[in-house]
Amino acid sequence: MTPDDRPLEGQFAFVYRHRKTGEIRVLNCEQARIMDRARGDWIHTATLNLHVWVQHLLNLPARKRPHAIRTIIENL
């Protein structure tokens, strides 16, 4: 694996979905720690490497981007 092949180091986004309303929140690491300690109705559903996700999205042909976004939303 060359340095160009390795995923970019970067900020992670922690995705939470509300059990009752389905609302989605995307939090940074510190906010996620606070949310986890509260143990309320929010469920951690995904962790995304923002740099990798944006790079992937931008490398897709424009016509495939909406499908990629729908896919990630459906899998939360």
Jmol script that loads the backbone (N, CA, C; Angstrom):
load data "model"
ATOM      1  N   MET A   1       0.858  -1.171   0.000  1.00  0.00           N
ATOM      2  CA  MET A   1       0.000   0.000   0.000  1.00  0.00           C
ATOM      3  C   MET A   1       0.905   1.236   0.000  1.00  0.00           C
ATOM      4  N   THR A   2       0.672   2.109  -0.936  1.00  0.00           N
ATOM      5  CA  THR A   2       1.450   3.342  -1.005  1.00  0.00           C
ATOM      6  C   THR A   2       0.776   4.410  -0.154  1.00  0.00           C
ATOM      7  N   PRO A   3       1.503   5.471   0.168  1.00  0.00           N
ATOM      8  CA  PRO A   3       0.868   6.550   0.947  1.00  0.00           C
ATOM      9  C   PRO A   3      -0.388   7.101   0.276  1.00  0.00           C
ATOM     10  N   ASP A   4      -0.422   7.096  -1.051  1.00  0.00           N
ATOM     11  CA  ASP A   4      -1.601   7.604  -1.755  1.00  0.00           C
ATOM     12  C   ASP A   4      -2.807   6.689  -1.642  1.00  0.00           C
ATOM     13  N   ASP A   5      -2.579   5.405  -1.345  1.00  0.00           N
ATOM     14  CA  ASP A   5      -3.667   4.437  -1.232  1.00  0.00           C
ATOM     15  C   ASP A   5      -4.292   4.412   0.158  1.00  0.00           C
ATOM     16  N   ARG A   6      -3.566   4.906   1.143  1.00  0.00           N
ATOM     17  CA  ARG A   6      -4.071   4.865   2.519  1.00  0.00           C
ATOM     18  C   ARG A   6      -5.199   5.858   2.711  1.00  0.00           C
ATOM     19  N   PRO A   7      -6.184   5.509   3.543  1.00  0.00           N
ATOM     20  CA  PRO A   7      -7.261   6.467   3.834  1.00  0.00           C
ATOM     21  C   PRO A   7      -6.677   7.725   4.458  1.00  0.00           C
ATOM     22  N   LEU A   8      -7.267   8.838   4.176  1.00  0.00           N
ATOM     23  CA  LEU A   8      -6.832  10.096   4.773  1.00  0.00           C
ATOM     24  C   LEU A   8      -7.127  10.089   6.262  1.00  0.00           C
ATOM     25  N   GLU A   9      -6.208  10.604   7.031  1.00  0.00           N
ATOM     26  CA  GLU A   9      -6.449  10.769   8.462  1.00  0.00           C
ATOM     27  C   GLU A   9      -7.387  11.950   8.625  1.00  0.00           C
ATOM     28  N   GLY A  10      -8.290  11.857   9.546  1.00  0.00           N
ATOM     29  CA  GLY A  10      -9.153  13.005   9.690  1.00  0.00           C
ATOM     30  C   GLY A  10     -10.174  12.885  10.786  1.00  0.00           C
ATOM     31  N   GLN A  11     -11.011  13.846  10.809  1.00  0.00           N
ATOM     32  CA  GLN A  11     -12.065  13.951  11.803  1.00  0.00           C
ATOM     33  C   GLN A  11     -13.132  12.895  11.534  1.00  0.00           C
ATOM     34  N   PHE A  12     -13.592  12.279  12.585  1.00  0.00           N
ATOM     35  CA  PHE A  12     -14.668  11.311  12.459  1.00  0.00           C
ATOM     36  C   PHE A  12     -15.989  11.968  12.833  1.00  0.00           C
ATOM     37  N   ALA A  13     -17.045  11.490  12.207  1.00  0.00           N
ATOM     38  CA  ALA A  13     -18.398  11.952  12.506  1.00  0.00           C
ATOM     39  C   ALA A  13     -19.151  10.766  13.104  1.00  0.00           C
ATOM     40  N   PHE A  14     -19.784  10.990  14.221  1.00  0.00           N
ATOM     41  CA  PHE A  14     -20.538   9.947  14.906  1.00  0.00           C
ATOM     42  C   PHE A  14     -22.018  10.221  14.674  1.00  0.00           C
ATOM     43  N   VAL A  15     -22.679   9.263  14.051  1.00  0.00           N
ATOM     44  CA  VAL A  15     -24.062   9.447  13.626  1.00  0.00           C
ATOM     45  C   VAL A  15     -24.987   8.755  14.629  1.00  0.00           C
ATOM     46  N   TYR A  16     -25.980   9.500  15.074  1.00  0.00           N
ATOM     47  CA  TYR A  16     -26.974   9.000  16.028  1.00  0.00           C
ATOM     48  C   TYR A  16     -28.370   9.170  15.446  1.00  0.00           C
ATOM     49  N   ARG A  17     -29.241   8.208  15.745  1.00  0.00           N
ATOM     50  CA  ARG A  17     -30.647   8.275  15.341  1.00  0.00           C
ATOM     51  C   ARG A  17     -31.499   8.196  16.601  1.00  0.00           C
ATOM     52  N   HIS A  18     -32.523   9.057  16.672  1.00  0.00           N
ATOM     53  CA  HIS A  18     -33.422   9.058  17.824  1.00  0.00           C
ATOM     54  C   HIS A  18     -34.384   7.879  17.700  1.00  0.00           C
ATOM     55  N   ARG A  19     -34.471   7.107  18.765  1.00  0.00           N
ATOM     56  CA  ARG A  19     -35.323   5.902  18.783  1.00  0.00           C
ATOM     57  C   ARG A  19     -36.774   6.166  18.388  1.00  0.00           C
ATOM     58  N   LYS A  20     -37.335   7.252  18.872  1.00  0.00           N
ATOM     59  CA  LYS A  20     -38.768   7.504  18.690  1.00  0.00           C
ATOM     60  C   LYS A  20     -39.079   8.345  17.459  1.00  0.00           C
ATOM     61  N   THR A  21     -38.261   9.358  17.191  1.00  0.00           N
ATOM     62  CA  THR A  21     -38.591  10.289  16.106  1.00  0.00           C
ATOM     63  C   THR A  21     -37.856  10.007  14.803  1.00  0.00           C
ATOM     64  N   GLY A  22     -36.744   9.252  14.873  1.00  0.00           N
ATOM     65  CA  GLY A  22     -35.961   8.985  13.671  1.00  0.00           C
ATOM     66  C   GLY A  22     -35.036  10.130  13.288  1.00  0.00           C
ATOM     67  N   GLU A  23     -35.067  11.221  14.054  1.00  0.00           N
ATOM     68  CA  GLU A  23     -34.182  12.357  13.772  1.00  0.00           C
ATOM     69  C   GLU A  23     -32.731  11.892  13.807  1.00  0.00           C
ATOM     70  N   ILE A  24     -31.908  12.498  12.958  1.00  0.00           N
ATOM     71  CA  ILE A  24     -30.496  12.129  12.887  1.00  0.00           C
ATOM     72  C   ILE A  24     -29.653  13.299  13.362  1.00  0.00           C
ATOM     73  N   ARG A  25     -28.627  12.986  14.146  1.00  0.00           N
ATOM     74  CA  ARG A  25     -27.639  13.975  14.569  1.00  0.00           C
ATOM     75  C   ARG A  25     -26.258  13.442  14.224  1.00  0.00           C
ATOM     76  N   VAL A  26     -25.403  14.335  13.762  1.00  0.00           N
ATOM     77  CA  VAL A  26     -24.018  13.988  13.459  1.00  0.00           C
ATOM     78  C   VAL A  26     -23.149  14.795  14.416  1.00  0.00           C
ATOM     79  N   LEU A  27     -22.370  14.077  15.229  1.00  0.00           N
ATOM     80  CA  LEU A  27     -21.622  14.709  16.304  1.00  0.00           C
ATOM     81  C   LEU A  27     -20.120  14.501  16.160  1.00  0.00           C
ATOM     82  N   ASN A  28     -19.349  15.405  16.753  1.00  0.00           N
ATOM     83  CA  ASN A  28     -17.907  15.199  16.818  1.00  0.00           C
ATOM     84  C   ASN A  28     -17.607  14.273  17.998  1.00  0.00           C
ATOM     85  N   CYS A  29     -16.350  13.975  18.210  1.00  0.00           N
ATOM     86  CA  CYS A  29     -15.959  13.001  19.231  1.00  0.00           C
ATOM     87  C   CYS A  29     -16.403  13.410  20.633  1.00  0.00           C
ATOM     88  N   GLU A  30     -16.166  14.637  21.019  1.00  0.00           N
ATOM     89  CA  GLU A  30     -16.532  15.087  22.366  1.00  0.00           C
ATOM     90  C   GLU A  30     -18.045  15.068  22.563  1.00  0.00           C
ATOM     91  N   GLN A  31     -18.793  15.543  21.576  1.00  0.00           N
ATOM     92  CA  GLN A  31     -20.255  15.513  21.675  1.00  0.00           C
ATOM     93  C   GLN A  31     -20.763  14.083  21.774  1.00  0.00           C
ATOM     94  N   ALA A  32     -20.128  13.157  21.049  1.00  0.00           N
ATOM     95  CA  ALA A  32     -20.537  11.745  21.086  1.00  0.00           C
ATOM     96  C   ALA A  32     -20.294  11.150  22.471  1.00  0.00           C
ATOM     97  N   ARG A  33     -19.191  11.505  23.089  1.00  0.00           N
ATOM     98  CA  ARG A  33     -18.930  11.016  24.452  1.00  0.00           C
ATOM     99  C   ARG A  33     -20.026  11.475  25.413  1.00  0.00           C
ATOM    100  N   ILE A  34     -20.417  12.719  25.287  1.00  0.00           N
ATOM    101  CA  ILE A  34     -21.480  13.259  26.142  1.00  0.00           C
ATOM    102  C   ILE A  34     -22.794  12.518  25.870  1.00  0.00           C
ATOM    103  N   MET A  35     -23.098  12.314  24.596  1.00  0.00           N
ATOM    104  CA  MET A  35     -24.327  11.608  24.218  1.00  0.00           C
ATOM    105  C   MET A  35     -24.319  10.182  24.769  1.00  0.00           C
ATOM    106  N   ASP A  36     -23.187   9.497  24.681  1.00  0.00           N
ATOM    107  CA  ASP A  36     -23.101   8.120  25.178  1.00  0.00           C
ATOM    108  C   ASP A  36     -23.294   8.043  26.686  1.00  0.00           C
ATOM    109  N   ARG A  37     -22.767   9.027  27.403  1.00  0.00           N
ATOM    110  CA  ARG A  37     -22.930   9.039  28.865  1.00  0.00           C
ATOM    111  C   ARG A  37     -24.376   9.296  29.268  1.00  0.00           C
ATOM    112  N   ALA A  38     -25.102  10.068  28.461  1.00  0.00           N
ATOM    113  CA  ALA A  38     -26.493  10.402  28.785  1.00  0.00           C
ATOM    114  C   ALA A  38     -27.404   9.178  28.667  1.00  0.00           C
ATOM    115  N   ARG A  39     -27.082   8.268  27.776  1.00  0.00           N
ATOM    116  CA  ARG A  39     -27.853   7.023  27.567  1.00  0.00           C
ATOM    117  C   ARG A  39     -29.342   7.270  27.421  1.00  0.00           C
ATOM    118  N   GLY A  40     -29.704   8.220  26.614  1.00  0.00           N
ATOM    119  CA  GLY A  40     -31.110   8.529  26.387  1.00  0.00           C
ATOM    120  C   GLY A  40     -31.670   7.730  25.222  1.00  0.00           C
ATOM    121  N   ASP A  41     -32.500   8.371  24.424  1.00  0.00           N
ATOM    122  CA  ASP A  41     -33.167   7.712  23.303  1.00  0.00           C
ATOM    123  C   ASP A  41     -32.352   7.758  22.012  1.00  0.00           C
ATOM    124  N   TRP A  42     -31.102   8.213  22.079  1.00  0.00           N
ATOM    125  CA  TRP A  42     -30.260   8.305  20.892  1.00  0.00           C
ATOM    126  C   TRP A  42     -29.411   7.045  20.752  1.00  0.00           C
ATOM    127  N   ILE A  43     -29.413   6.476  19.535  1.00  0.00           N
ATOM    128  CA  ILE A  43     -28.670   5.248  19.254  1.00  0.00           C
ATOM    129  C   ILE A  43     -27.546   5.576  18.277  1.00  0.00           C
ATOM    130  N   HIS A  44     -26.319   5.171  18.637  1.00  0.00           N
ATOM    131  CA  HIS A  44     -25.186   5.362  17.728  1.00  0.00           C
ATOM    132  C   HIS A  44     -25.340   4.369  16.580  1.00  0.00           C
ATOM    133  N   THR A  45     -25.422   4.877  15.354  1.00  0.00           N
ATOM    134  CA  THR A  45     -25.667   3.998  14.203  1.00  0.00           C
ATOM    135  C   THR A  45     -24.488   3.887  13.247  1.00  0.00           C
ATOM    136  N   ALA A  46     -23.582   4.873  13.264  1.00  0.00           N
ATOM    137  CA  ALA A  46     -22.453   4.816  12.325  1.00  0.00           C
ATOM    138  C   ALA A  46     -21.361   5.768  12.769  1.00  0.00           C
ATOM    139  N   THR A  47     -20.148   5.447  12.340  1.00  0.00           N
ATOM    140  CA  THR A  47     -19.003   6.340  12.494  1.00  0.00           C
ATOM    141  C   THR A  47     -18.395   6.508  11.116  1.00  0.00           C
ATOM    142  N   LEU A  48     -18.263   7.747  10.684  1.00  0.00           N
ATOM    143  CA  LEU A  48     -17.751   8.032   9.345  1.00  0.00           C
ATOM    144  C   LEU A  48     -16.441   8.800   9.431  1.00  0.00           C
ATOM    145  N   ASN A  49     -15.492   8.423   8.594  1.00  0.00           N
ATOM    146  CA  ASN A  49     -14.289   9.224   8.406  1.00  0.00           C
ATOM    147  C   ASN A  49     -14.666  10.265   7.359  1.00  0.00           C
ATOM    148  N   LEU A  50     -14.815  11.497   7.781  1.00  0.00           N
ATOM    149  CA  LEU A  50     -15.346  12.536   6.887  1.00  0.00           C
ATOM    150  C   LEU A  50     -14.508  12.735   5.639  1.00  0.00           C
ATOM    151  N   HIS A  51     -13.185  12.722   5.770  1.00  0.00           N
ATOM    152  CA  HIS A  51     -12.332  12.932   4.607  1.00  0.00           C
ATOM    153  C   HIS A  51     -12.515  11.813   3.577  1.00  0.00           C
ATOM    154  N   VAL A  52     -12.575  10.582   4.048  1.00  0.00           N
ATOM    155  CA  VAL A  52     -12.737   9.445   3.140  1.00  0.00           C
ATOM    156  C   VAL A  52     -14.098   9.498   2.462  1.00  0.00           C
ATOM    157  N   TRP A  53     -15.153   9.805   3.218  1.00  0.00           N
ATOM    158  CA  TRP A  53     -16.494   9.851   2.650  1.00  0.00           C
ATOM    159  C   TRP A  53     -16.618  10.956   1.602  1.00  0.00           C
ATOM    160  N   VAL A  54     -16.124  12.141   1.918  1.00  0.00           N
ATOM    161  CA  VAL A  54     -16.209  13.249   0.952  1.00  0.00           C
ATOM    162  C   VAL A  54     -15.375  12.934  -0.289  1.00  0.00           C
ATOM    163  N   GLN A  55     -14.193  12.375  -0.094  1.00  0.00           N
ATOM    164  CA  GLN A  55     -13.357  11.993  -1.244  1.00  0.00           C
ATOM    165  C   GLN A  55     -14.087  10.988  -2.121  1.00  0.00           C
ATOM    166  N   HIS A  56     -14.683   9.982  -1.504  1.00  0.00           N
ATOM    167  CA  HIS A  56     -15.442   8.966  -2.246  1.00  0.00           C
ATOM    168  C   HIS A  56     -16.580   9.623  -3.022  1.00  0.00           C
ATOM    169  N   LEU A  57     -17.328  10.474  -2.360  1.00  0.00           N
ATOM    170  CA  LEU A  57     -18.471  11.135  -2.992  1.00  0.00           C
ATOM    171  C   LEU A  57     -18.040  11.991  -4.186  1.00  0.00           C
ATOM    172  N   LEU A  58     -16.970  12.738  -4.003  1.00  0.00           N
ATOM    173  CA  LEU A  58     -16.505  13.617  -5.081  1.00  0.00           C
ATOM    174  C   LEU A  58     -15.896  12.857  -6.244  1.00  0.00           C
ATOM    175  N   ASN A  59     -15.391  11.665  -5.997  1.00  0.00           N
ATOM    176  CA  ASN A  59     -14.827  10.848  -7.078  1.00  0.00           C
ATOM    177  C   ASN A  59     -15.890  10.106  -7.880  1.00  0.00           C
ATOM    178  N   LEU A  60     -17.104  10.040  -7.351  1.00  0.00           N
ATOM    179  CA  LEU A  60     -18.191   9.396  -8.088  1.00  0.00           C
ATOM    180  C   LEU A  60     -18.661  10.303  -9.225  1.00  0.00           C
ATOM    181  N   PRO A  61     -19.134   9.699 -10.315  1.00  0.00           N
ATOM    182  CA  PRO A  61     -19.777  10.530 -11.340  1.00  0.00           C
ATOM    183  C   PRO A  61     -20.994  11.232 -10.715  1.00  0.00           C
ATOM    184  N   ALA A  62     -21.276  12.435 -11.148  1.00  0.00           N
ATOM    185  CA  ALA A  62     -22.359  13.244 -10.564  1.00  0.00           C
ATOM    186  C   ALA A  62     -23.684  12.487 -10.519  1.00  0.00           C
ATOM    187  N   ARG A  63     -23.975  11.689 -11.504  1.00  0.00           N
ATOM    188  CA  ARG A  63     -25.255  10.984 -11.543  1.00  0.00           C
ATOM    189  C   ARG A  63     -25.357   9.882 -10.485  1.00  0.00           C
ATOM    190  N   LYS A  64     -24.203   9.413  -9.943  1.00  0.00           N
ATOM    191  CA  LYS A  64     -24.219   8.355  -8.930  1.00  0.00           C
ATOM    192  C   LYS A  64     -24.206   8.894  -7.503  1.00  0.00           C
ATOM    193  N   ARG A  65     -23.951  10.163  -7.317  1.00  0.00           N
ATOM    194  CA  ARG A  65     -23.874  10.743  -5.972  1.00  0.00           C
ATOM    195  C   ARG A  65     -25.184  10.643  -5.197  1.00  0.00           C
ATOM    196  N   PRO A  66     -26.335  10.967  -5.814  1.00  0.00           N
ATOM    197  CA  PRO A  66     -27.589  10.834  -5.049  1.00  0.00           C
ATOM    198  C   PRO A  66     -27.823   9.411  -4.541  1.00  0.00           C
ATOM    199  N   HIS A  67     -27.469   8.412  -5.348  1.00  0.00           N
ATOM    200  CA  HIS A  67     -27.634   7.023  -4.927  1.00  0.00           C
ATOM    201  C   HIS A  67     -26.736   6.710  -3.730  1.00  0.00           C
ATOM    202  N   ALA A  68     -25.492   7.199  -3.750  1.00  0.00           N
ATOM    203  CA  ALA A  68     -24.569   6.964  -2.638  1.00  0.00           C
ATOM    204  C   ALA A  68     -25.105   7.592  -1.352  1.00  0.00           C
ATOM    205  N   ILE A  69     -25.653   8.782  -1.466  1.00  0.00           N
ATOM    206  CA  ILE A  69     -26.205   9.465  -0.289  1.00  0.00           C
ATOM    207  C   ILE A  69     -27.434   8.720   0.223  1.00  0.00           C
ATOM    208  N   ARG A  70     -28.324   8.302  -0.672  1.00  0.00           N
ATOM    209  CA  ARG A  70     -29.510   7.529  -0.247  1.00  0.00           C
ATOM    210  C   ARG A  70     -29.103   6.236   0.437  1.00  0.00           C
ATOM    211  N   THR A  71     -28.087   5.577  -0.108  1.00  0.00           N
ATOM    212  CA  THR A  71     -27.631   4.292   0.453  1.00  0.00           C
ATOM    213  C   THR A  71     -27.148   4.461   1.884  1.00  0.00           C
ATOM    214  N   ILE A  72     -26.355   5.489   2.132  1.00  0.00           N
ATOM    215  CA  ILE A  72     -25.856   5.677   3.495  1.00  0.00           C
ATOM    216  C   ILE A  72     -26.989   6.024   4.451  1.00  0.00           C
ATOM    217  N   ILE A  73     -27.952   6.818   4.003  1.00  0.00           N
ATOM    218  CA  ILE A  73     -29.088   7.180   4.854  1.00  0.00           C
ATOM    219  C   ILE A  73     -29.934   5.938   5.177  1.00  0.00           C
ATOM    220  N   GLU A  74     -30.159   5.089   4.185  1.00  0.00           N
ATOM    221  CA  GLU A  74     -30.977   3.890   4.389  1.00  0.00           C
ATOM    222  C   GLU A  74     -30.315   2.910   5.348  1.00  0.00           C
ATOM    223  N   ASN A  75     -28.984   2.965   5.459  1.00  0.00           N
ATOM    224  CA  ASN A  75     -28.263   2.009   6.304  1.00  0.00           C
ATOM    225  C   ASN A  75     -27.975   2.547   7.703  1.00  0.00           C
ATOM    226  N   LEU A  76     -28.503   3.692   8.036  1.00  0.00           N
ATOM    227  CA  LEU A  76     -28.275   4.237   9.382  1.00  0.00           C
ATOM    228  C   LEU A  76     -29.226   3.604  10.377  1.00  0.00           C
TER     229      LEU A  76
END
end "model"
wireframe off; spacefill off
backbone 0.3
color backbone group
